[in-house]
Amino acid sequence: MRYRLNQKNGDSLSILGYGCMRFPRKGGSIDRAETERQLLRAIEGGVNYFDTAYIYPGSEEVLGEILHKNGLRDRVMIATKLPHYLMKDRAAVEKCFAQQLSRLKTDHIDYYLMHMLPDATVWERLKGLGILEWLEEKKTSGQIRNVGFSYHGDSGRFIELLNAHDWDFCQIQYNYVDENTQAGRRGLMAAGAKNIPVIIMEPLRGGRLAGGLPEEAKKIFAQAEPKRSPVQWALRWLWDQPQVTVVLSGMNSMEMIDENIASACEARAGEMGESEKELFKKAAKAVTGKVKVGCTGCGYCMPCPAGVDIPGCFRCYNNRYSEGWFSGIREYVMCTTIKRQLSNASLCKKCGKCERHCPQNIEIPRRLAEVSRTMEGPVYRIAAWFIRKFIKL
């Protein structure tokens, strides 16, 4: 495993971080035994940065339990997040933080983020609640070691936020497709100029840059030298940039862990030449030419009051264009209709609750209507009728 130095405090952080939002599940709940097996493999492989959040169902609790049970708390850095959008006053912040310490079975958080901080205006509101004084108290007591924020949005607002406080680190969505969207390379370079460590989320766009690549992009990587999987290429693109400190991966299989650790043991900053950089431009063009909805599958829009599987609907809709009509419709039927409770796009009531929580600023009700028109045509309706009439669910 390779490590990069946090120049603000001297921490040595593994360039591969463990994203704890997508732990393996069994019967609707986190599979604790399998999660433990995978976390132990990652730690043995040198991963020392684990990213969770208050709103990830069961994640903090399971992570804390596994680290405590195996005596590994002091070998890793825990990053978790304050859901500031749920906080009405300083007392609520304190209550939330105490619950997080309890869940994680620890007396301190190494890297504490303001979750999805959208702009400097919201940061000013938090300052009005006394967040600065509260954070200073926690840092003085050692309960919080580093304070940062996670961000989804454009580079301009990101840089305003970056300059609004003396942050210890930050977290952005960044990959070879989002190089010039979201905070983008401009935001990355701005943080790097301040020696602020940058943690990368969505390096594979929720798996889109792994198994969800269109055929054209797959061919581009298959013909490239040296021979690497699309995942390895995507991670190496990030690690090639010295301003990137840690790349989070939502690993939930031993194969993923082993492959990513192997890549993280070899990658160096500045090793890619112009021909390899051109490779990513071609792949990005192939990907963006097929994507209809820029959903990463983060799930912040869920649960839907009407029962719509919003990320699932968008994934199938995108697959309709990247993998072909039959593949998209088949997956849509399997994911939304062959189940006791339907979760297809036409169930949307346009309440707008989802849209307020979307980090990608997707106009979800409007796009779901588009999905419904495209995916729920005659073939879908016949399949749905047959399933509901003849298949016992």
C-alpha positions in Angstrom: 0.0 0.0 0.0 1.2 3.5 -0.8 0.5 6.4 1.5 0.4 10.2 1.1 1.2 12.7 3.8 -1.4 15.0 5.2 0.8 18.1 5.2 -1.4 19.9 7.7 -0.9 17.4 10.6 1.6 14.7 9.5 -0.9 11.8 9.1 0.2 9.1 6.7 -3.0 8.2 4.8 -3.5 5.1 2.6 -4.2 6.3 -1.0 -7.0 3.8 -1.1 -9.8 4.5 1.4 -12.7 2.4 2.3 -16.1 3.9 1.6 -18.6 2.4 4.1 -21.9 3.3 2.5 -22.2 0.1 0.5 -21.4 -2.7 3.0 -22.6 -6.1 1.7 -26.1 -6.9 2.7 -28.1 -10.0 3.4 -31.9 -10.1 3.8 -32.1 -6.3 3.7 -29.6 -5.7 6.5 -25.8 -5.4 6.6 -24.2 -8.8 6.5 -21.9 -8.3 9.6 -19.9 -11.5 9.2 -19.0 -10.8 5.6 -18.4 -7.1 6.3 -16.0 -8.1 9.0 -14.2 -10.5 6.8 -13.8 -7.8 4.1 -12.8 -5.0 6.5 -10.1 -7.2 8.0 -8.7 -8.0 4.6 -8.6 -4.3 3.7 -6.8 -3.4 6.9 -4.3 -6.3 6.4 -3.7 -4.9 3.0 -2.8 -1.5 4.4 -6.0 0.5 4.1 -6.2 2.9 7.1 -8.9 5.4 6.1 -12.6 4.5 6.6 -15.3 6.8 5.6 -18.9 6.5 7.0 -21.7 8.9 7.9 -24.5 9.4 10.4 -27.2 8.9 7.7 -25.7 5.6 6.2 -28.1 3.0 7.7 -26.2 0.8 10.2 -22.8 1.8 8.8 -21.3 3.6 11.8 -22.5 1.0 14.2 -21.1 -2.0 12.2 -17.8 -0.3 11.6 -17.4 0.6 15.2 -18.3 -2.9 16.3 -15.8 -4.6 14.0 -12.9 -2.3 14.9 -13.6 -2.6 18.6 -14.1 -6.4 18.5 -10.7 -6.9 16.7 -8.8 -4.2 18.6 -8.1 -2.3 15.5 -9.4 1.2 16.4 -5.9 2.7 16.8 -4.7 1.3 13.4 -7.1 3.3 11.3 -8.5 6.8 10.7 -12.3 7.1 11.1 -14.0 9.7 9.0 -17.7 10.4 9.6 -20.1 13.3 8.9 -22.4 15.7 10.6 -25.8 16.0 8.9 -26.0 19.7 9.4 -29.2 19.9 7.4 -30.9 18.1 10.3 -29.4 20.4 13.0 -31.6 23.2 14.5 -29.2 24.3 17.3 -26.0 23.5 19.0 -27.7 21.1 21.4 -28.8 19.0 18.5 -25.2 18.9 17.1 -23.9 17.7 20.5 -26.5 15.0 20.7 -25.8 13.8 17.2 -22.0 13.7 17.9 -22.5 11.8 21.1 -24.5 9.2 19.3 -21.8 8.9 16.6 -19.1 8.3 19.2 -21.4 5.6 20.8 -22.1 3.9 17.5 -18.4 3.9 16.6 -17.3 2.7 20.0 -14.6 5.4 20.2 -13.7 8.5 22.1 -12.6 10.5 19.1 -13.2 11.1 15.3 -10.1 11.5 13.2 -11.7 13.3 10.3 -15.1 15.0 10.8 -17.0 16.4 7.9 -19.9 18.8 7.4 -21.9 16.5 5.2 -22.8 17.8 1.7 -22.1 21.5 2.6 -23.5 23.3 -0.5 -22.1 26.8 -0.2 -20.7 29.5 2.0 -24.2 30.8 2.9 -25.1 27.6 4.6 -21.7 27.6 6.4 -22.6 31.1 7.7 -25.9 29.7 9.0 -24.0 27.0 10.9 -21.6 29.6 12.3 -24.7 31.4 13.6 -25.6 28.2 15.5 -22.2 28.3 17.2 -20.6 25.5 15.2 -17.2 27.2 15.2 -17.0 27.3 18.9 -18.3 23.8 19.2 -15.7 22.5 16.8 -12.9 24.3 18.6 -14.0 22.8 21.9 -14.0 19.3 20.3 -10.6 19.8 18.7 -9.1 21.1 22.0 -10.5 18.1 23.9 -9.2 15.7 21.2 -12.6 14.4 20.4 -12.2 15.7 16.8 -8.8 15.8 15.2 -9.6 17.3 11.8 -12.5 19.3 10.4 -13.6 19.3 6.8 -16.6 19.2 4.5 -17.9 17.0 1.7 -19.2 18.8 -1.4 -21.3 18.3 -4.5 -21.7 21.3 -6.8 -19.8 23.6 -9.1 -16.2 24.7 -8.8 -17.0 28.4 -8.1 -19.0 27.7 -4.9 -16.5 25.1 -3.9 -13.7 27.6 -4.0 -15.8 30.1 -2.0 -16.3 27.4 0.7 -12.6 26.6 0.6 -11.8 30.2 1.4 -14.6 30.6 4.1 -12.7 28.7 6.8 -9.3 27.2 7.6 -10.3 23.7 6.8 -8.2 20.6 7.6 -9.4 18.6 4.6 -12.2 18.4 2.1 -14.0 15.7 0.1 -15.2 16.0 -3.5 -16.7 13.9 -6.3 -14.0 13.5 -9.0 -13.2 11.1 -11.7 -12.1 11.2 -15.4 -15.7 11.9 -16.5 -16.2 14.7 -13.9 -12.9 16.4 -14.6 -14.6 19.6 -15.6 -17.8 19.3 -13.7 -18.6 19.4 -10.0 -15.6 20.8 -8.1 -13.5 19.4 -10.9 -9.8 19.8 -11.6 -10.1 23.6 -10.8 -11.3 22.8 -7.3 -8.7 20.1 -6.8 -5.9 22.4 -7.7 -7.3 25.2 -5.5 -7.3 22.8 -2.5 -3.8 21.6 -3.4 -2.5 25.2 -3.5 -3.6 25.5 0.1 -2.0 22.2 1.1 -5.5 20.9 2.0 -5.8 17.2 1.7 -8.5 16.1 -0.8 -10.5 12.9 -0.3 -12.1 11.6 -3.5 -15.6 10.1 -3.6 -17.4 8.5 -6.6 -14.2 7.6 -8.4 -16.2 5.1 -10.4 -19.4 7.1 -10.5 -21.3 4.6 -8.4 -19.9 1.7 -10.6 -20.7 3.4 -13.9 -17.0 3.5 -14.8 -16.6 -0.1 -13.9 -19.1 -2.7 -15.1 -21.5 0.0 -16.4 -19.3 1.3 -19.2 -20.7 1.4 -22.7 -19.1 -1.0 -25.2 -17.2 1.7 -27.0 -15.4 2.7 -23.7 -14.8 -0.9 -22.9 -13.0 -1.4 -26.2 -10.9 1.7 -25.6 -9.5 0.3 -22.4 -9.2 -3.3 -23.7 -6.9 -2.0 -26.5 -4.8 0.1 -24.3 -1.3 -0.8 -23.0 -0.4 -1.9 -20.4 -3.4 -4.3 -19.8 -5.5 -3.0 -17.0 -9.2 -3.3 -16.1 -11.4 -0.2 -16.4 -11.4 0.1 -12.6 -7.6 0.0 -12.4 -7.4 2.6 -15.2 -9.9 4.9 -13.4 -8.1 4.7 -10.0 -4.7 5.2 -11.6 -6.0 8.4 -13.3 -6.8 9.8 -9.9 -3.6 8.6 -8.2 -1.5 10.1 -11.0 -2.5 13.6 -9.5 -0.4 14.5 -6.5 -3.2 16.8 -5.1 -5.3 13.7 -4.6 -4.7 12.3 -1.1 -7.2 9.4 -0.7 -9.5 7.8 -3.2 -12.6 6.2 -1.5 -13.9 3.0 -3.0 -17.2 1.5 -1.8 -15.8 -2.0 -1.8 -18.2 -4.9 -1.0 -16.5 -8.0 -2.3 -13.1 -9.6 -1.6 -12.3 -9.4 -5.3 -12.8 -5.7 -5.4 -10.7 -5.3 -2.3 -7.8 -7.4 -3.6 -7.9 -5.7 -7.0 -7.9 -2.2 -5.6 -5.2 -2.9 -3.0 -3.0 -4.3 -5.8 -3.4 -1.1 -7.8 -2.8 1.0 -4.7 0.5 -0.8 -4.1 1.8 0.2 -7.5 0.4 3.6 -8.4 2.6 6.7 -8.3 1.8 10.4 -9.0 3.0 11.8 -12.3 3.6 8.4 -14.0 1.1 8.8 -16.9 2.2 10.1 -20.3 0.3 12.1 -22.9 -0.9 9.0 -24.7 -2.5 7.7 -21.5 -4.2 11.0 -20.8 -5.6 11.0 -24.3 -7.0 7.5 -23.6 -9.2 9.0 -20.8 -10.4 11.8 -23.0 -11.7 9.2 -25.5 -13.2 7.1 -22.8 -14.9 10.1 -21.1 -16.4 11.1 -24.5 -17.7 7.6 -25.0 -19.3 7.5 -21.5 -20.9 11.0 -21.6 -22.3 10.4 -25.0 -24.4 7.5 -23.7 -25.5 8.7 -20.2 -28.9 10.2 -20.1 -29.1 11.0 -16.3 -26.0 11.8 -14.3 -27.1 9.7 -11.3 -24.3 8.1 -9.3 -26.5 5.8 -7.2 -25.6 7.5 -3.9 -29.2 7.0 -2.6 -29.5 10.3 -0.9 -32.9 10.7 -2.6 -34.2 7.6 -0.9 -36.6 6.4 0.5 -39.2 7.7 -1.9 -42.7 8.2 -0.3 -44.3 6.7 -3.3 -42.0 3.6 -3.4 -40.0 4.5 -6.5 -36.5 3.0 -6.7 -35.1 6.2 -8.0 -31.4 5.2 -8.5 -32.5 1.9 -9.9 -34.8 3.5 -12.5 -32.1 5.9 -13.6 -29.5 3.1 -13.8 -31.8 1.0 -16.0 -32.6 4.0 -18.1 -28.9 4.7 -18.7 -28.3 1.1 -19.5 -31.1 1.3 -22.1 -28.8 3.6 -24.1 -25.3 2.3 -23.1 -26.0 -1.5 -23.3 -29.0 -1.7 -25.7 -32.8 -1.6 -25.6 -33.3 -5.3 -24.6 -30.7 -5.1 -21.7 -32.3 -1.9 -20.4 -35.9 -3.1 -20.5 -35.0 -6.5 -19.0 -33.1 -4.9 -16.1 -35.9 -2.4 -15.6 -38.5 -5.2 -15.3 -36.3 -7.2 -13.0 -35.5 -4.3 -10.7 -38.9 -2.5 -10.5 -41.6 -5.1 -11.3 -40.6 -8.7 -10.3 -41.2 -7.9 -6.7 -44.1 -7.7 -4.2 -44.0 -3.9 -4.1 -43.6 -2.2 -7.5 -40.9 0.5 -7.6 -41.2 1.8 -11.2 -40.9 5.4 -12.3 -44.6 6.0 -13.1 -45.4 5.7 -9.4 -43.8 9.2 -8.8 -46.2 11.7 -7.3 -43.9 14.7 -8.0 -43.7 15.6 -4.3 -40.1 16.9 -4.8 -38.7 15.5 -1.6 -36.0 13.6 -3.5 -34.9 16.6 -5.5 -34.0 18.6 -2.4 -31.5 15.9 -1.3 -29.9 15.1 -4.7 -26.1 16.0 -4.6 -26.1 16.0 -8.4 -29.0 18.6 -8.6 -30.9 16.3 -10.9 -34.5 17.3 -11.6 -35.7 14.0 -10.4 -39.5 14.1 -10.9 -39.1 15.5 -14.5 -36.5 12.8 -15.3 -38.6 10.0 -13.8 -41.4 11.1 -16.1 -39.0 10.7 -19.0 -38.0 7.3 -17.7 -41.6 6.3 -17.5 -42.4 7.4 -21.1 -39.3 5.6 -22.4 -39.3 2.4 -20.4 -42.9 1.7 -19.7 -44.1 1.2 -23.2 -46.2 -1.7 -24.6 -43.4 -4.4 -24.0 -43.1 -3.3 -20.4 -46.9 -3.2 -19.8 -47.4 -6.7 -21.2 -44.5 -8.0 -19.1 -45.8 -6.3 -16.0 -49.4 -7.7 -16.6 -48.0 -11.2 -17.0 -45.9 -11.0 -13.9 -48.6 -9.7 -11.7 -51.2 -12.2 -13.0 -49.1 -15.4 -13.2 -46.1 -15.1 -11.0 -46.5 -15.5 -7.2 -44.6 -12.7 -5.5 
